[in-house]
């Protein structure tokens, strides 16, 4: 009997390990956003520009596929737009990816290197939109990771957990 139980447990363990190895990892899309404006330009020294922009971005954490939509208003003669990094809001850095500045809003995607994805996730990228008047960039915005909203299950469980806590406290 003991040998049969050991063999059954071994078979269960092997099956579990096989499923863990074969089962595909679940990818998730990580959301980012940026508010783009003149005060952030030039490493925080600003340009005085009243133009603004917004960006929403997504990173597939399994493939490093990065997608974006960037838009702006009140800019004249847009010459170029880029993702720059790695840099804090008070630093300038080199170009990581070009953004098509001939259309507004501009949409695109690219496959990031592991280092680029790491820098992006660390909040070390920014968007810089260049014009003829401001060759170094008229408006800029730091790319920040979106904080996910609590899932529906979490929202439902919170009151239940509070009731259980209060009931145990009364006893």
C-alpha positions in Angstrom: 0.0 0.0 0.0 2.8 2.4 0.9 4.5 1.9 -2.5 1.3 2.6 -4.3 0.7 5.8 -2.4 4.3 6.9 -3.1 3.9 6.1 -6.8 0.6 8.0 -7.0 2.2 11.1 -5.3 5.2 10.9 -7.6 2.9 10.8 -10.6 0.9 13.8 -9.2 4.1 15.7 -8.7 5.4 15.0 -12.2 2.0 16.0 -13.7 2.0 19.2 -11.8 5.5 20.1 -12.9 4.7 19.3 -16.5 1.6 21.5 -16.4 3.7 24.3 -14.9 6.3 24.0 -17.6 3.9 23.6 -20.5 1.3 26.1 -19.4 1.9 29.5 -21.1 2.7 32.4 -19.0 -0.1 35.0 -18.9 0.9 38.3 -20.5 -0.5 41.5 -19.3 -0.8 45.0 -20.9 0.7 47.7 -18.7 -0.8 51.1 -19.2 1.1 54.4 -19.2 0.1 58.0 -19.7 1.8 61.4 -20.1 0.6 65.0 -19.7 2.8 67.0 -22.1 3.3 70.8 -21.6 5.8 73.7 -21.8 6.8 73.8 -18.1 8.3 70.3 -18.3 10.4 71.1 -21.4 14.1 71.7 -21.2 14.6 69.5 -18.2 12.0 71.4 -16.1 13.2 74.9 -17.0 10.2 75.3 -19.3 9.7 77.1 -22.6 6.8 79.3 -21.8 4.7 77.5 -24.4 1.0 77.3 -23.8 0.7 74.2 -26.0 -0.3 70.9 -24.4 -0.5 67.3 -25.3 -1.5 63.9 -24.0 -0.4 60.4 -24.5 -1.6 56.9 -23.7 0.7 53.9 -24.0 0.7 50.2 -23.4 3.5 47.7 -22.9 3.0 43.9 -23.3 5.1 42.6 -20.5 5.8 39.3 -22.3 6.8 40.5 -25.7 8.0 44.1 -25.0 5.6 45.3 -27.7 5.0 49.0 -27.0 2.1 50.9 -28.5 1.2 54.6 -28.2 -1.2 57.3 -29.1 0.2 60.9 -28.8 -1.8 64.1 -29.5 -1.1 67.8 -29.1 -2.8 71.2 -29.5 -1.6 74.7 -30.2 1.7 73.7 -31.7 2.8 75.3 -35.0 5.4 73.8 -37.3 6.0 70.5 -35.4 9.4 69.3 -36.6 9.8 66.0 -34.7 8.5 64.0 -31.7 10.4 61.4 -29.8 10.4 59.2 -26.7 13.6 60.0 -24.8 15.3 58.3 -21.9 16.5 57.2 -19.5 16.0 60.4 -17.6 14.2 61.9 -14.6 12.0 64.9 -15.1 14.9 67.2 -14.4 17.3 65.5 -16.9 17.6 65.4 -20.7 18.5 62.2 -22.5 18.9 60.7 -26.0 16.2 59.6 -28.3 14.8 56.0 -27.8 12.0 56.0 -30.4 10.7 58.3 -33.0 7.0 59.4 -33.0 5.4 60.3 -36.4 5.0 64.0 -36.1 3.3 64.4 -39.5 -0.1 63.3 -38.1 -2.0 64.3 -35.0 -2.9 62.2 -33.2 0.0 60.0 -33.9 -0.2 56.3 -33.3 2.6 53.7 -33.4 4.2 50.7 -31.9 7.7 49.2 -31.6 9.4 46.2 -30.1 11.5 47.4 -27.1 14.8 45.9 -25.9 14.8 44.5 -22.4 16.8 47.6 -21.2 14.3 50.0 -22.8 11.4 48.2 -21.2 13.1 48.3 -17.8 13.7 52.0 -18.1 10.1 52.6 -19.3 8.8 50.7 -16.3 11.0 52.7 -14.0 9.5 55.9 -15.2 12.7 57.0 -16.9 11.2 57.9 -20.3 9.6 61.2 -21.5 8.0 62.5 -24.7 9.5 65.5 -26.3 7.7 67.4 -29.2 10.0 69.7 -31.2 8.9 72.7 -33.3 10.8 75.0 -35.6 10.8 77.6 -32.8 12.0 75.2 -30.1 14.5 72.8 -31.7 15.2 71.2 -28.3 11.6 70.6 -27.7 8.6 72.9 -27.1 6.6 70.6 -24.9 7.5 67.6 -22.8 5.9 65.0 -20.6 7.2 62.2 -18.4 5.8 58.8 -19.1 4.2 57.4 -16.0 2.8 54.0 -15.2 -0.9 54.0 -14.6 -2.1 52.7 -11.3 -4.6 49.9 -11.9 -8.0 50.3 -10.5 -9.1 47.7 -8.0 -10.8 44.7 -9.6 -14.5 44.1 -9.1 -13.8 41.2 -6.9 -11.6 43.3 -4.6 -14.3 46.0 -4.4 -16.9 43.4 -3.4 -14.7 41.7 -0.9 -13.7 44.8 1.0 -17.1 45.3 2.7 -17.3 41.6 3.5 -13.8 41.7 5.1 -14.9 44.8 7.2 -18.0 42.9 8.4 -16.0 39.9 9.4 -13.5 42.1 11.2 -16.2 44.0 13.1 -18.0 40.7 14.0 -14.9 39.1 15.4 -14.1 42.3 17.3 -17.4 42.2 19.1 -16.9 38.7 20.3 
